[in-house]
Amino acid sequence: MKKNVGDLDAYLRITGGLTMFGVGVAKDSSSLIALGAMKVAEGITRFCPALYMLGISTNNDDNMPLKFSKNFDTDES
């Protein structure tokens, strides 16, 4: 399992996941608790199944075959 979540993305997932988890506990919402826990797990493991299925990576590691960036060539031959 290769990491496909970058540093900033992982921090945002952990922060958002903990927020969702806390709100879910406060409002007694099992769906918010589950979604928050899932986002925290994605941030900690730095792997997102949805990004994997779409072939997208927000990781800046050069070993990843697919990146979430576009190369705009200016070659107008």
Backbone torsions as a table, in degrees:
resi	resn	phi	psi	omega
1	MET	NA	110.9	-179.9
2	LYS	-87.4	146.9	179.0
3	LYS	-72.2	127.5	177.9
4	ASN	-123.4	15.1	179.2
5	VAL	-119.7	124.8	-179.8
6	GLY	-74.8	175.6	-176.8
7	ASP	-60.6	-54.6	-178.4
8	LEU	-62.3	-42.2	178.4
9	ASP	-60.3	-41.7	179.4
10	ALA	-64.5	-43.5	179.1
11	TYR	-63.2	-40.5	178.6
12	LEU	-66.7	-38.5	178.0
13	ARG	-65.3	-41.4	179.2
14	ILE	-66.0	-45.6	-179.6
15	THR	-63.8	-48.9	179.1
16	GLY	-64.9	-37.8	179.4
17	GLY	-66.1	-42.1	177.5
18	LEU	-66.1	-35.9	176.4
19	THR	-64.3	-48.0	178.3
20	MET	-61.4	-40.3	179.5
21	PHE	-61.9	-45.5	179.8
22	GLY	-64.0	-42.4	177.8
23	VAL	-65.7	-38.7	178.1
24	GLY	-62.7	-39.7	177.3
25	VAL	-67.1	-43.0	-178.6
26	ALA	-65.5	-36.7	-177.8
27	LYS	-97.3	3.6	-179.2
28	ASP	55.2	48.6	-178.9
29	SER	-110.6	108.6	-178.1
30	SER	-67.1	-30.0	179.6
31	SER	-69.8	-39.9	176.6
32	LEU	-67.9	-36.7	177.4
33	ILE	-62.9	-46.0	-179.0
34	ALA	-65.9	-44.0	-180.0
35	LEU	-64.9	-41.6	177.6
36	GLY	-63.5	-42.9	178.6
37	ALA	-64.0	-37.3	179.1
38	MET	-64.9	-43.1	-179.9
39	LYS	-67.0	-37.8	176.3
40	VAL	-63.5	-43.4	179.0
41	ALA	-63.0	-40.3	177.4
42	GLU	-63.5	-39.6	179.5
43	GLY	-68.3	-38.3	-179.4
44	ILE	-71.7	-45.1	-178.4
45	THR	-81.9	-14.7	-178.0
46	ARG	57.9	37.2	176.6
47	PHE	-135.9	128.6	178.5
48	CYS	-121.3	118.3	-179.7
49	PRO	-61.4	-35.5	179.5
50	ALA	-65.4	-43.9	177.0
51	LEU	-63.7	-37.5	179.1
52	TYR	-62.1	-44.8	-179.3
53	MET	-66.8	-30.7	178.9
54	LEU	-85.6	-8.3	-180.0
55	GLY	73.9	28.6	-177.9
56	ILE	-110.0	143.4	175.1
57	SER	-133.6	132.8	173.0
58	THR	-101.6	7.0	179.3
59	ASN	-80.5	138.0	180.0
60	ASN	-88.7	8.6	179.6
61	ASP	-67.8	132.1	-177.3
62	ASP	-73.2	-10.0	-178.6
63	ASN	-83.8	-6.2	-179.3
64	MET	-78.6	134.4	-178.7
65	PRO	-71.9	-32.2	-178.3
66	LEU	-120.2	135.5	-179.1
67	LYS	-118.1	159.0	174.3
68	PHE	-94.7	63.8	176.9
69	SER	-157.6	155.9	-179.8
70	LYS	-114.8	143.6	177.8
71	ASN	-102.4	111.2	-179.4
72	PHE	-98.4	102.2	178.2
73	ASP	-79.9	142.3	179.9
74	THR	-100.1	12.7	179.6
75	ASP	-74.3	110.7	-177.5
76	GLU	-110.6	53.5	-176.2
77	SER	-75.5	NA	NA
